[in-house]
Amino acid sequence: MRRVSLKVLIAAAISVVSLLLTAAVSYVIAHDAVKRLELQIGRSLALLADEMQDKLDRAMFERLQSLEDMTEIAKIPSKTETPASLRAALERFQTAYADYSWIGFVNSEGRIESSTGGVREGQNVKDQEWYKKGLDEPYVGDVKVGESGPEKSSSGRVTDFIDLAVPVFNDDETLGVLGATLSADWAEEVKDTLLGSMKNSIHADVIVLNDKKQILFGPDDIPGQKLDLPSINDARAGVASFAVEQWPDGQSYVTGFSKSDGYRSYPGLHWIVLIRESQTLAFEPVRSLQRNIVLWGIAFSALAAILAWMLAGKLSRPLLQLADAAEGLRRGRQVDFPAVDGYDEARVLAQSLRSMVAELGAQRASLAAANQTLESQVRERTQRLAEQNIGLERAKAEAEQATEAKSRFLAAASHDLRQPLYALTLFARALSRRVQSGEATTLVAQMEEGLHGLKGMFDALLNVSRLDAKLIEPTKVAVSVADVIERVSVGFKVEAEQNGLKFLSRSQNWTLETDPALLETIIRNLVSNALKFTHEGGVILAARRRNGQRMIDVYDSGPGLSAEQHEKIFEEFSRNDQRARGANDGLGLGLSIARRYADLLGMRIVVCSRWQKGSRFTIVLPPQRVIEAMPPAVGASKDEAEIHGFRILVLDDEELIVAALSRDLRDRGNVVYGYQRAADAEAAFADGLTIDVAILDFDLRDRETGLEFISRMSHETGRFIPALVLSGGTDSVTLATLAKSGRPWLTKPADPELIVATLHAVIKAGRAAARQPAAEEHVGSD
């Protein structure tokens, strides 16, 4: 970028400021002067228009007076009997007043007895308006403007412009009327008298209109036309002023306007007088003033720029000397700052720079010593940071190893422990069908309850695995909050009463668009957690409105939580220090699962607790998911979820599970083929085994999984084999594979009744799939 000298900057700054100041002052002065001058020009035209209408009224008044005087001077009453003598007197009067184109005497019968030049003598005019009104009082008629304008003589002179009439009396008797007609020359004379010496300097047109806005006289091309302008409307309202307006010829004029209002006894004809001048010509002095202001402003700005250049040179000279010395110092030369002349500020600056250079020399030495100290400190701290980074990486690796070990433990626990638990569940169900005595029934029920508790723990582990694998997708439908609270309350109310606690519930008639199973699981986990740690008092489950929001609250009178525990309890495998009800009650996953489900549904769980006072867990419902009307419920299927008389294949590498599951299915009246090895089952299919449905373990610990085996068998036998897959593994990879397979699947330990219900659905779907190809073939044959 090109460097600009200080002199140029100062000169430019002063020039710009002076130019802006000149422009601003010129604009203010010019704006005011132009407005004043335009107003003065407009007012002068308005004054001309007002004087013109006054002249017209005065002149018309004088003409009426002259006619009245003539009746006396010409002694008309005495000459009515001698028409020739009366004609001579009238012609002498016309000679004195050349602007009369015709003068005549009309007797009381309405006949013209004498007139100038004998024109119209003998005519009867009793029906004409000027005669009828002239019998009573002096009369002035308006100009009769037709399509061709006023009547003209052969010489082109207007002969019929304005009619005047005065009554002629002889004592108290009316003898007739003295009538006259003014020519247009009269109006021109009035105009010339008005403009006078300004006629040649003011290029203005005088236009006179009657009360009907018709042009009586003006420039040659417009008499007889009808004109409608804002200025004419203002003049008719009695306003005398000026306006800048566009006329029908497309040009803009400055128009002064006024209306005739009579003079003395003469009432006037309400004519409108317009004095117009082209806007360009009228405002030429304004434009000249503006040009002069601009030229003087430019001249002043140029002069200011020259003076600024000279002043800038004087101001910048000492500074440039100091700048040269500073540049030499920057390049490493030993430079003494000069003692500059000029103005005090420059001298003070030079002294300050000399002092600064001396101080900088002393500081440079101090900085060099400090730099050595800092370098040693930086090396020491860099070494410490490197050691800390190594420690952090080691801690990260250990945390990752711990996480991996936890995952391996969960996988092993959810697979190896589920197998015997699943077998025990099936055997317990088979045993419950065979015992009849009261004590044995109680023992079996207690055993099933214990197995149910263990299954709940494994289900919690499974839910965590599903959440980690992102396999849970909410199915949002219209859900009645009141129905969900009622279902939850039925079971927990009995549990609370068995433990000596109170359980209260309060519902609201709300309808929410959400996943009913996930919402119910959230509420059950919160209520179950509250009952575990409440030893006296009770638990309240209530749907309430608070602060404009819909909420579901779970209150308990338990020991409460400290502030630091409010978030910790939602961590996985978190266990409260307070002893829960029951010896082995839970894995610390209930609240973690509840919060993660709430996140999936767009809800929040808020904790409010006081130590030794109890706790409140609040589910904040999303307002955008609340709907006003509950859609009609779809009727539940009435099909009996029970199976019997089917041929079922059971394939599992655990002998206990094969035996337990086969026994349960045989008890229900089915034919069961149980195998531990895939090769044995494959050989059975090769020997012609046909089945209705298969139950297979996912992990066959062979060369293929249960999914791969049943797909291969379906291909080899040439028909689709319905199947239910059971899995003891809950790791994310296994669950993802099962979810993508399209086959129904359950995790071990599965409830026997759930297995039966799923098998019923699988068999029903398989039969529908088997019928569909046949139906398509039948349609094709038609």
URMO-V333005 format. One line per field, one symbol per residue. psi: psi as a letter, one per 20 degrees, with the letter a starting at -180 (. if undefined). burial: # if it has 24 or more other ideal C-beta (glycine too) atoms within 12 Angstrom, else .. A space follows every 10 residues. Layout:
psi: ???
burial: ???
This chain:
psi: ppqpqhgggg ggghggghgg ggggghgggg gggggggghg gghghhgggg hghggggggh ghhghhghhh hggilghijh inhghhgghh hhhhhhniip iqpqppaiij pogqrpjjpj piqpkhiqgh gghihhrppp qrpooahjaq pqrhiippin gppqqqqpqo djpohbpoqq pqrihghhgg ghhghcijhh homqppppqa ijkpogqbqh jiqiqppoqh hgggghjjpo brqorprhji qpqooqqrpp jrpcioirjk qpppoqpphg ggjhhghggg ggggghgggh hgghhghhgg hhhhhighhh ghhghhhhhh ijqopppqoq rerhggghgg ghhghhgghh ghhgghhggh ggghghhggg hhhghgghhg gghghgghgh hgghhgghgg gghighhhgh ggghgghhhh hhiiqhqggh ggggghghgg hhgghhghhg hghgggghil ioopoprppo hhgghgghhg ghgggghhjk rqoqqprqmq ppoaohgggh gggggggghg hhjoiqdaqp opprppkjqp qoqoqqkair qrhiihhhij qpkppqhqpr pqglnrjkig hghgghghhh jkrqpppoqp pjirqoppoo qphiipqhpp qpqppqpjqo mqqqjqoppo oqipgggggg hggghhhjkr ppopqhqhhg hhhghhjjpp rhqqoqqgni lairrhghgh gghhghijqp oqqppppipj qhgghggghi hiqqqqqqpq phhhgggghg hggghhhhhh hghgghhggh h.
burial: ......#..# #..##..##. .#...#...# ...#..##.. ##.####### ########## ########.# #..#.##.## .....##.## #.##..#.## ########.# .#####..## #...#..#.# #..##..### #####...## .......### ########.. ...####### ########## #..##..... .#.####### ..######.. .####.#.#. ##.###...# #####.#... ..######## #....#.### #########. .##..#..## ..#...#... #..##..##. .#..###### ###.##.... ......##.# .....#..## ..##..#... .......... .......... .......... .......... ......#..# #.###.###. ########## ##........ ...#...#.. #.######## #########. ##.#...### #.###.###. .##.##..#. #.###.##.# ######.### ########## ####..#### ####.....# ########## #...##..## .#..##.#.# #...###### ########.# #.#####.#. ...####### ##..##.... .......... ..#..##### ####.##### ########.# .#####.#.# ##.##...#. ########## ....###### ..#......# ########## ##.##.###. ..######## ##.###.### .###.#.... .......... ..
